[in-house]
Each structure stands twice: as C-alpha cells, then as structure tokens.
Amino acid sequence: MTPFLAEIVGTGFLLLLGLGVVANVLMEKTYGNGGGWLVITTAWGLSVFVGVMIAGPYSGAHLNPAVTIGLAAAGKFAWSLVPSYILAQFIGAMIGAFLVWLLYRDHFNSTEDKDSKLGVFCTSPAISNNLSNVFSEAIGTFALVFGVLYITGATIEGTDQLIGLGSVGALPVAFLVWVIGLALGGTTGYAINPARDLGPRIMHQILPFKTPKSNGNWAYAWIPVVGPILGAFLAAGLDMLIQ
C-alpha cells in the first residue's frame, strides 16, 4: 500500500467509525440513541486506534492535516509530501462520511432535527464566540500534535534496538485523542482535524436527505480549519524551542 492510499484508507476508517458513533448517539430510532459524550469520545479514540493501526506501517498514519503540517514544521516530515498527504486525508474523510450516511440513511430520514443531522458530519460550538472557539481548537490540536511528537517506539534498554509492538503501537495516540475529547472537547466538539470537519461538512451539503437539513453553518466552518493549523504550528514551535 502506498502512503497516499494508506492515508485515504486510514482516514476513511477514522471517519467511518468516528462519525458512525455520533450518528448512533444522535439519530432517531438507533440502539445507541442518547448514549452521550463518554460514548462518543471513547469511540473516537478507538477509531483513531483503528486508523493508525491500518495506515501506520505505510504512511506513518497522520490522518490529519494538522498533524502533517505540525510534523513538517518541526522538521520531522518533508514539506514536499504535505499536499499529497492532505489531499488523501480529505478524500478519506469524505468517503468515510458518505459511508456513514449510507449506513444510517433510514435514521437520517427518521430524524427531524436539522442540527443533529449536521452534528453527525461536523462540529459546532457549545457557545458561539469566534476567538474562544479558535483558541479551543488550537489548544486541543496543540495537545495532540505535541503529544504525537513525543510518542516513541519501545527500545531495549541501553541500546538503539527497536522492539516491534505491532498494532499495539497505535494505542498511545488513541489514548491521547480520547483524553483530549474528555478534557478539552466540550467547547467546540474538538474537531482538532481540518479534514475531519471540512470534508464531511461538504458531504452533508451535497448528500440528499428526505427530511430538512441545516444550511451547514458555513460561517463557522473556517474555525475547525484555522484553529487546528495554529495549534500545530504552536506545538512545532515549542518542540523546536525545547530541543
């Protein structure tokens, strides 16, 4: 599998499972309806585990333009590869969103609340305040990217010999995303990933629904893009400062 394809597939699984849990909790007549924030944040963490498990050996499993940009800004990833990685992440995110719509189509059609349907695809602020919302997304992504920069492989003590952890090596970033959601996600729904928010927001706009849908809240759409990118640069800057 090429890195480009790995980022598509990994991000696709991330969004299939991550948006899937939101649909299960928010849409009418599902068995998971009303499951709550703990269910959502836990499943998002586990969806990251699955995406990283699949894509990690082939692309490093960025699955997030902010992670790609942050690694490049920290000098740990080639800037020349950034555009192709971001394109793959957006493709994967839109495929994942389409599959969730297809899977939960009957439930979307049974749900009248327009905001709930939009909430499956993209984030929105609990309290609308552009400055605070950008800050929230930046800090959440800062925690993600800075944490990713310090996830290391296991080695044999006193040597540089790596110990292969296989799929278990994906757990640290899954725990990181889980705790970010639990601790920092209550203000904006913690997109912390431009592809995760903008790609599905576009899909929401173009996919058909039998019941009315929201206009997409496009006035807010720039915040889950700009905030995470700012957070990524902040993490990279701090990493270079303390090296």
C-alpha positions as CSV (number, residue, x, y, z in Angstrom):
1,M,0.0,0.0,0.0
2,T,1.4,3.4,-0.9
3,P,1.5,6.3,1.6
4,F,-1.2,8.1,-0.4
5,L,-3.6,5.2,-0.4
6,A,-2.8,4.4,3.3
7,E,-3.8,8.0,4.3
8,I,-7.1,7.6,2.3
9,V,-7.9,4.2,3.9
10,G,-6.8,5.1,7.4
11,T,-8.7,8.4,7.4
12,G,-11.7,6.7,5.9
13,F,-11.8,4.2,8.7
14,L,-11.3,7.0,11.2
15,L,-14.3,8.9,9.9
16,L,-16.5,5.8,9.3
17,L,-16.2,4.9,13.0
18,G,-15.9,8.4,14.4
19,L,-18.9,9.8,12.6
20,G,-20.7,6.5,13.0
21,V,-20.8,6.7,16.7
22,V,-22.1,10.3,16.6
23,A,-24.9,9.1,14.2
24,N,-25.6,6.2,16.6
25,V,-26.0,8.6,19.5
26,L,-27.8,11.4,17.8
27,M,-30.1,9.9,15.2
28,E,-33.6,8.7,16.0
29,K,-34.5,5.0,16.4
30,T,-31.0,3.7,16.8
31,Y,-30.0,1.4,19.6
32,G,-27.3,3.9,20.7
33,N,-29.6,6.9,20.8
34,G,-28.8,9.1,23.7
35,G,-25.6,7.3,24.6
36,G,-23.9,10.6,25.5
37,W,-20.5,12.2,25.5
38,L,-18.5,9.4,27.1
39,V,-19.6,7.0,24.3
40,I,-18.7,9.5,21.6
41,T,-15.3,10.4,23.0
42,T,-14.4,6.7,23.7
43,A,-15.3,5.6,20.2
44,W,-13.4,8.5,18.6
45,G,-10.3,7.4,20.5
46,L,-10.8,3.8,19.3
47,S,-11.4,5.0,15.8
48,V,-8.0,6.7,15.8
49,F,-6.6,3.4,17.0
50,V,-8.1,1.6,14.0
51,G,-6.9,4.2,11.5
52,V,-3.4,4.3,12.9
53,M,-3.2,0.5,13.1
54,I,-4.1,0.3,9.3
55,A,-2.1,3.2,7.9
56,G,0.8,3.4,10.4
57,P,3.2,0.9,8.7
58,Y,2.7,2.6,5.3
59,S,2.4,6.4,5.8
60,G,3.0,7.0,9.5
61,A,-0.7,7.4,9.9
62,H,-1.1,11.2,10.1
63,L,-4.8,11.0,9.2
64,N,-5.0,14.8,9.9
65,P,-3.7,17.8,8.0
66,A,-2.8,19.5,11.3
67,V,-0.5,16.5,12.2
68,T,1.1,16.6,8.8
69,I,1.7,20.3,9.0
70,G,2.9,20.1,12.5
71,L,5.4,17.4,11.7
72,A,6.7,19.3,8.7
73,A,7.0,22.5,10.7
74,A,9.0,20.6,13.4
75,G,11.4,19.3,10.7
76,K,10.2,15.7,11.0
77,F,8.4,15.4,7.7
78,A,9.1,16.6,4.2
79,W,7.2,19.7,3.1
80,S,7.1,18.3,-0.4
81,L,4.9,15.5,0.8
82,V,2.4,17.7,2.7
83,P,0.0,18.4,-0.3
84,S,-0.4,14.8,-1.2
85,Y,-1.0,13.7,2.4
86,I,-3.6,16.4,2.9
87,L,-5.4,15.5,-0.3
88,A,-5.5,11.9,0.7
89,Q,-6.9,12.8,4.1
90,F,-9.7,14.8,2.6
91,I,-10.6,12.1,0.2
92,G,-10.6,9.5,3.0
93,A,-12.7,11.8,5.2
94,M,-15.3,12.3,2.5
95,I,-15.5,8.6,1.8
96,G,-16.0,7.8,5.5
97,A,-18.7,10.5,5.7
98,F,-20.5,9.0,2.7
99,L,-20.4,5.5,4.2
100,V,-21.9,6.8,7.5
101,W,-24.7,8.5,5.5
102,L,-25.4,5.3,3.6
103,L,-25.3,3.1,6.7
104,Y,-27.6,5.4,8.8
105,R,-29.7,6.6,5.9
106,D,-33.0,5.4,7.3
107,H,-32.2,7.0,10.6
108,F,-31.3,10.3,9.0
109,N,-34.6,10.2,7.2
110,S,-36.4,9.5,10.5
111,T,-34.7,12.4,12.3
112,E,-36.4,15.9,12.0
113,D,-33.8,17.9,14.0
114,K,-31.5,19.6,11.4
115,D,-28.8,20.4,13.9
116,S,-28.5,16.8,15.0
117,K,-28.0,15.7,11.4
118,L,-25.4,18.3,10.8
119,G,-23.7,17.3,14.1
120,V,-23.0,13.9,12.7
121,F,-20.9,15.3,10.0
122,C,-19.1,18.3,11.6
123,T,-18.6,20.2,14.8
124,S,-20.2,23.3,16.2
125,P,-19.5,25.5,19.3
126,A,-21.4,25.0,22.5
127,I,-21.2,28.8,23.0
128,S,-20.5,30.8,19.8
129,N,-17.5,33.0,20.3
130,N,-15.1,33.0,17.4
131,L,-12.0,34.0,19.4
132,S,-12.7,31.4,22.1
133,N,-13.6,28.8,19.6
134,V,-10.4,29.2,17.6
135,F,-8.5,29.1,20.9
136,S,-10.2,25.9,21.9
137,E,-9.4,24.2,18.6
138,A,-5.8,25.5,18.7
139,I,-5.2,24.2,22.3
140,G,-6.8,20.8,21.6
141,T,-4.7,20.4,18.5
142,F,-1.6,21.7,20.2
143,A,-2.0,18.9,22.8
144,L,-2.5,16.4,20.0
145,V,0.5,17.4,17.8
146,F,2.8,18.0,20.7
147,G,1.9,14.6,22.2
148,V,2.4,12.9,18.8
149,L,5.9,14.5,18.6
150,Y,6.8,12.7,21.8
151,I,5.4,9.3,21.2
152,T,8.4,7.0,20.9
153,G,8.9,3.4,19.9
154,A,10.0,0.9,22.6
155,T,13.7,0.0,22.7
156,I,15.9,-2.4,24.6
157,E,17.5,-0.6,27.5
158,G,21.0,0.6,26.8
159,T,20.7,0.0,23.0
160,D,19.1,1.6,20.0
161,Q,17.3,-1.7,19.1
162,L,13.6,-1.2,18.5
163,I,11.1,-3.7,19.9
164,G,8.3,-4.2,17.4
165,L,4.9,-3.5,19.1
166,G,2.8,-4.3,16.1
167,S,-0.8,-2.9,16.2
168,V,-0.4,-2.1,20.0
169,G,1.9,0.7,18.9
170,A,-1.3,2.6,17.8
171,L,-2.6,2.8,21.4
172,P,-0.8,6.0,22.6
173,V,-2.3,8.3,20.1
174,A,-5.7,6.7,20.7
175,F,-5.5,7.4,24.4
176,L,-4.3,11.0,23.6
177,V,-7.3,11.7,21.4
178,W,-9.6,10.1,24.0
179,V,-8.4,12.4,26.8
180,I,-8.4,15.5,24.6
181,G,-12.1,14.8,23.9
182,L,-12.9,14.2,27.6
183,A,-10.9,17.1,28.9
184,L,-11.0,19.8,26.1
185,G,-13.7,18.8,23.7
186,G,-16.8,20.3,25.5
187,T,-16.4,23.7,24.0
188,T,-16.4,23.1,20.2
189,G,-16.8,19.3,19.9
190,Y,-13.0,19.0,19.3
191,A,-12.5,18.8,15.5
192,I,-8.7,19.1,16.0
193,N,-8.5,18.0,12.4
194,P,-9.4,20.1,9.3
195,A,-10.2,17.1,7.1
196,R,-12.4,15.5,9.8
197,D,-14.6,18.6,9.9
198,L,-14.5,20.2,6.4
199,G,-14.6,17.1,4.3
200,P,-17.8,15.7,6.0
201,R,-19.3,19.2,6.1
202,I,-19.0,19.3,2.3
203,M,-20.6,15.8,2.1
204,H,-23.5,17.0,4.3
205,Q,-24.1,19.8,1.8
206,I,-24.3,17.5,-1.2
207,L,-25.9,14.3,0.1
208,P,-29.7,14.0,-0.1
209,F,-31.9,13.8,2.9
210,K,-35.7,13.1,2.9
211,T,-36.2,15.4,6.0
212,P,-34.9,19.0,6.0
213,K,-31.2,19.6,6.7
214,S,-29.2,22.5,8.0
215,N,-27.5,25.0,5.8
216,G,-24.2,23.7,7.0
217,N,-23.3,26.5,9.3
218,W,-20.6,27.7,6.9
219,A,-19.9,30.9,8.8
220,Y,-18.3,28.6,11.5
221,A,-16.5,26.3,9.0
222,W,-13.2,28.2,9.0
223,I,-12.6,27.7,12.7
224,P,-12.0,23.9,12.7
225,V,-9.5,24.6,9.9
226,V,-7.6,27.6,11.1
227,G,-7.6,26.6,14.8
228,P,-6.0,23.2,14.3
229,I,-3.4,24.6,12.0
230,L,-2.5,27.3,14.5
231,G,-2.2,24.6,17.2
232,A,0.0,22.5,15.0
233,F,2.4,25.4,14.4
234,L,2.4,26.2,18.2
235,A,3.3,22.6,19.0
236,A,6.1,22.5,16.4
237,G,7.4,25.8,17.7
238,L,7.6,24.7,21.3
239,D,9.2,21.4,20.2
240,M,12.0,23.3,18.4
241,L,12.4,25.7,21.3
242,I,13.0,23.0,23.9
243,Q,15.2,20.7,21.7
